[in-house]
Amino acid sequence: MNPILIVEDEPAIGRVLTAYINKAGYPVELVADGDRALEAFSRLSPSLVLLDVMLPKRSGWDVLQAIRQAGSCPVIMLTALGDVQEIITALNRGADDCITKPFNPGEVVARIHAVLRRSTQFLTTPDSAHFGSLKVDFTGHTLWLQGKEVLLTPRDLALFLFMARHPNQTFTRRQLIEQVWGPDYAGSDRAVDLAVKRLRKNLENWPAAEGAIRTFRGLGYQLSVYEQ
């Protein structure tokens, strides 16, 4: 699916939203003002826009109007005012939903799921992926190699599922911590190295010609696959 576009000028909120939405399996692009929002919208054709009302350069209302003139892309507005009238205004102007700050990030993800389910533009993420003899079942949360289930710890499985949703994309340790361990994790990012080591051990019979978890020195880790 195309990315979810987050338009939020408060860096801390933007980081938390990005982490939670990525963890839910959606690609994300974050911008911090109205002008960049319209540029990113035109470039990405996003699956959904999470749009703050109060923005630099161009208000969320102006961005919403431009999006509605362009088509029916789902939009969820974020507002700090908590005013019932503003929520009504957002819905009347074409927003699909409206969330008031402060909010629970898990609620935002649930609202995204709900809006995408209702949207005629929603493209479902695949239920499974095949990388040669390796099958990843995203719905059943299982991994199969050469017809045999690979038994992993819940955290190691979550890490592999995340990387399998983004094959051939490199992630830093910190990015993987935020997506899999969560933004509140206070431990060492060495946990990623140990999890990758265990995954490689469990996948040692996966032919190198089909794929591997690769280390890019100074950058991070990537699930490199050659047959999909």
Secondary structure as GFF3:
##gff-version 3
##sequence-region A 1 228
A	DSSP	beta_strand	4	7	.	.	.	ID=ss1
A	DSSP	alpha_helix	11	23	.	.	.	ID=ss2
A	DSSP	beta_strand	28	31	.	.	.	ID=ss3
A	DSSP	alpha_helix	34	44	.	.	.	ID=ss4
A	DSSP	beta_strand	48	52	.	.	.	ID=ss5
A	DSSP	alpha_helix	60	70	.	.	.	ID=ss6
A	DSSP	beta_strand	75	79	.	.	.	ID=ss7
A	DSSP	alpha_helix	84	92	.	.	.	ID=ss8
A	DSSP	beta_strand	97	100	.	.	.	ID=ss9
A	DSSP	alpha_helix	105	118	.	.	.	ID=ss10
A	DSSP	beta_strand	128	131	.	.	.	ID=ss11
A	DSSP	beta_strand	134	137	.	.	.	ID=ss12
A	DSSP	beta_strand	142	145	.	.	.	ID=ss13
A	DSSP	beta_strand	148	149	.	.	.	ID=ss14
A	DSSP	alpha_helix	154	165	.	.	.	ID=ss15
A	DSSP	beta_strand	170	171	.	.	.	ID=ss16
A	DSSP	alpha_helix	173	176	.	.	.	ID=ss17
A	DSSP	pi_helix	177	181	.	.	.	ID=ss18
A	DSSP	alpha_helix	190	202	.	.	.	ID=ss19
A	DSSP	beta_strand	211	216	.	.	.	ID=ss20
A	DSSP	beta_strand	220	225	.	.	.	ID=ss21
###
